[in-house]
Amino acid sequence: MKIDGILKSKFFILGNYCEIELDPCMNSSCLHGKCEVLTPLIWSCQCESGWNGIECKENINECLSNPCLNAGKCIDDINKYHCECLTGFIGENCQTEMNLCSSIPCQNNGKLIILNIS
């Protein structure tokens, strides 16, 4: 781009006639992100949600915060997780204890006993 007789660009210009334009993002390896030019020779990756690292190659492990309650097992995914709940618990984070007796009412003063057989 020519402004007041001076060649200007957002990229670094080389050559006797400013014919060589260096784009620091041209060879960047932002795997899961967008390259952003900081200076004519320096770039940075702006990572997509769920990704981290200099080149956005590292999946953020959402399970590190231990979101699953009541001994639920956390399964990490891209920018999300899900919990596998033990028998007797439900909810996104296994936070709700199921009342199994409410769906199977015991009659004649009987009691429902739940056995966890491993």
Secondary structure by P-SEA (a helix, b strand, c coil): cccccccccccccccccccbbbbcccccccccbbbbbccccbbbbbccccccccccccccccccccccccbbbbbbccccccccccccccccccccccccccccccccbbbbbbbbcc
